[in-house]
Amino acid sequence: MNTVAGIFQTREDATRAVEDLRRLNLSDENLSLLSPGTTAPQAEADVETSDTEQPGMGNALGGLVGGAMGAAGGMTLGAAAASLLVPGVGPIMAAGIVGAALFGAGGAAAGMAAGGALEDTIAHGLPHDELFVYEDALRQGRTVVIAQVDDDDQAKNARSALDAAGAESVDAARESWWVGLRDAEDEDYTGQGRDFKSDEPLYRRGFEAALHPQLRGASYDESAERLRERYSDDYGHDAFRRGYERGQSYHQTLRERYNS
């Protein structure tokens, strides 16, 4: 399976998009909604909580729950929801199995929804390379809708539905995110006597590589094997390495800023 996602200014627009996706015969098990700003009291009011803590995600605010979830107008997406404190982002509500799995709660979410039957399915096609784009949207108070699709036709229809509902594409959001960082990165890189204009593609690729959930917090040398596997054509370039190191610093700054 693959995923199609859209980013919305409001939760209301996002929930309407979910309804449009349902009309395409996409099941709730293949739909997720990520929404910012859920606090511990809200989580306790909205969902039945447990003491489950999500590995790698800091302290769970609400835990995983089965059954209906009230944070998005009574949706029962995937029969699972997680209220999480996400490092570098803050508190979020992840409604639906795909969203919960993306933030590290996959096995538990699948188990609660379908006795573990979905665990292998959701493990494939999760957009880990896009996670930092979703996180940036959530920090801005926006809501993300994710649809897991079976084939190209289903993907095309899902994208059309998201576009019609007013979604910003992940690609557009990714470009906006980089535009917001670019001047500072240019200044830092140029200040070292290097040519940012010519090196920017490699530098940016390294910067984004550092934000992959499997590489966060790891130095360039510590990540050497994974980087070589994922970015064999770019890995050895100095611009890639410097971008990677700046990406790690960026992520650490976000963690400190959001106290998580």
Steps between C-alpha positions, in 0.01 A plus 500: 500500500595865451374817660343822379485797736363851518555785745211717614473834673219381727387174654152561364628505142700187570203308637297592194783365287485173692132471417579560132762225511249263656274558202781356286454175694819545698450323830558667835790262555680676214428857612667708768480852634779675691395803699704732726447641843339220696574543870491235770161616639354507149630153431343370820171660407502378140624146532521217747864506603752234589850502644655395168813694411601516136859393439717783376224758534556634850214475748159407368235748609203279440624166372337280240129432506255282314158606378372844416719808525336836552778739401387523138125518509431142604727334245604143574806495279654159520338454840814641662632832620817608673547818698873557491766745605722512192860619548557822310128546431300487822170326572303352210207268445564225244164356397521186290741215471729647232551822695563315825745266328686792342570642845622172642182338627444263208510160666279602789254686278468208263457259786221701654323551170521154351682261725830576329376408152586841359848528646684366195284707265558834668872434533535540124451828323515726805632839387791528743687724256212749525462489876687826558259677261202376700670607822562849365134528401390386846728757666320764294163381630401327178341156457624214284286237328665180379345237274663163440421383146536176307579619148562796271133552415404512866789739566390731219142508629614564857724787391213654304273475805758664725566777247127567463470528878767772505805303605853620448712223353790355695737608221381860525527495880850355473609783272350762730681344795833522317439856383457596864840353586693573185635850573648395833656190348637702210655753737661233717635299207622802304666634815723194492626600155282250314267540202147440627337556162685214333501271805143558615344177358755279677494712814121489520496125441736456794295736715181306431676167551578606857125535565414141414372341823760223484788748477401774743751560774771296328823653378613469141753234593249308711256501208759418235365157406139612470593816316710301255208264436243776457705769329779316325537758224515796740638358823869577442460865406609764749188709431279203592688446825480867598129504421453187712679658794292817473184289478591327825557837667166624367315202644672537837403867510137406440509242779636758741258769387198280547628351825442140395 
